[in-house]
Amino acid sequence: MTQRQHIWFRRLAGAIMVMLLLYLIHLNRGLFAPIGSIFNALFFPFAASVIMYYMLRPIVGMLERRKVPRGFAVLLVYLASGLLLTIIVLTAGPFLQSQFLTFVEQVPEMVKFVSNGMESLKESQETLSPEIRDALPNVSQDLGAEWNRYASSIANSLVRAFGWMSNALVMLSLVPFILFYALKDGDQFSARLLELAPTNRRARVAAMLQELDETIASFIRGKAVVCLIVGILLLAGYAIIGLEYALVLAVIGMLANLIPFFGPFIGAAPAVLVALFQDPVKALYVVLITVLVQQIENNLISPQVMGRTLDIHPVTVIALILAAGSVTGLVGILFVVPVYAAAKVIFRHIRAMVAEGDNVTSMGPSDVGPQ
């Protein structure tokens, strides 16, 4: 067996072992239910802390470079962030809450409006001759079935989302404590991990940890900036055409933009529904605004802000989203792309370490010894 065949044999054996392990875990998934419960309880506060850590760490680093002690710099960032959040809540909060409550009250009427449109479509089909009616697809019935299916799915998703948010708010109290120690002692985490690595692998492990840190930081900060700009552009467009609930709909579009590829369509759906209810012509304007904003984001904003941080093919992203959505739901959709990017970094460095080890093994003692 050649050296190359030996390497591929080991990789194949490793892949088979991983698949067998996953299969055994699937067969005995009941034994891991307590671990899953603990993971679900701790996931949100730690995920929120990681996001806030990467958002606030540059500010702490800037203060530290100005000779401010790290602990005091963290406290200053906490006070400034709390003050900014308070100002936003006191200024935009009441207006956003008022629009949101009014929007929720109008939803039943919008649903009724869509239902009446389907009834009109059904009546228009019934005026046709039986031969033509039989030849044409029953559009109203198909639309009605799809509407009922998606309405039920949306309702169930909202119920789960509110339940998840209520639990998340309880766990939110842990975020300030986790975030404080992460900002204060986060730089020591990599050093402690390096102590666990073999001495001859520490340089490679240090490079891997640095690249992981840069990848995650670039994704979180870049995604936050992109979503904020998209929200501002949507708000400006909705305000120009006089769309009702412009602020609420822009916030929905901004948050939906967190979901790759499908997010803009999900975020635009409520705006199109409101526009149809207010003035059908505005629905066309909403579609044009959505397309224009997405073109600006894809061709101007994201390339400048995100660059090629993740370097993942679009087809791969779609496959990841579909797989994660079917297995873990919304949480998986939101996190599958950065997790995959991080896994790529880890795998690339592990492969490099294996190759370095194989090269050293293939060399004789006279090749690696002192010259």
C-alpha positions, 0 to 999 in steps of 0.5 A: 500500500502506497503512502497516499493510499494509506492516508486515504484509507485512514480518512475513510476509516475515520469517516466510517467510525464517525458515522457509526458513532452518530448512528449509535447516538441516534439509536440511544438518543433517549439516554442523551435527553438530559444532556439535550435539556441542559444544552437547550437551557444554556445555549441561548445565554452563551450564544448571546454572550458570544455575539455581544463579546465580539461586538464589544471586544474592539471597544474594550481593546481600544480603551485598553490601548489608551492605558485604561485597565481592562476591568475598568474598560469593561465597566465603562463599556457596560455603562455606555451600552446600557445608556445607549440601550436606554435611550433607544428604548425610551425614544423608539420603543413607544412608537415601535410598540404602538405600531406593533400592537396596531399591526397585530390588531389588523392581522385578522382583517388582512387575513380576511382580505386575502380570503375574500380575494380567494373567494372572488377568484373562485367565483370568477372561475365558476362563471366560465363554461364547464369545459374551460373550468375543468381544463383550468386548474382550480387555482382558488382551491390550491391557493386556499389549501396552501394558505391554510397550510402555511397559516397553520405553520406560521401560527405554530411557529409563533406559539413556539417562538413566544414560548422560546422567547419567554424562556430566553428572557429568563435566561437573559439575566445570565448574559451580563455575568457571562459577558463580563468575564468573557470580556475580562478574561477572554484573551486567556482562553486561547492560552489555556487551550494551547497548554493542552496541545502537544508542544510540537503542535502548538504553533499550528493550533495557535494559527487555527485558534486565531483563524477561528476567532477572526472568522467568527468575529468577522461574521458576527460584526459583518452580519450586524452591520449588513442587517442594520443597513438593510433595515435602514434602507427598507425603512426609508423605502417604506416611508417614501411610499407611505406604507403603514407600519413602516418601522415594524415591517423594516425591523421584521425585514432586518431580522429576517435578513439574518437567514441567508438567501430565504430571509429577504423573501420571508421578511418581505411577505408581511410588507406585501400583505400590508401593502395589498391591504392598504393599496394593491399598487403599493405591493408592487412598490414593496417588491421593487424596494425589496429587490433594489435593497437586496441588489444593493446588499449583495453587490455593494454592502456585503462585499465591502463589509463581509468580503470573503470571510466565509468563502462558502459556495451558495449551493452549499449554503442552501443545502446547509440551511435546508438540512439544519432547518429540517433537523433543528429548526430556526436556531439551526438555520441561523447558526449553521453557516458560521458553524460550518465555516468554523468546522472548515477552518478546524478541518483544514488545520487538522488536515495540515497537521496530519500531512505534516506528521506524515511528512515527518514519518516518511523522512528518515532519522538522517533527514530530521536530525541535526545537519 
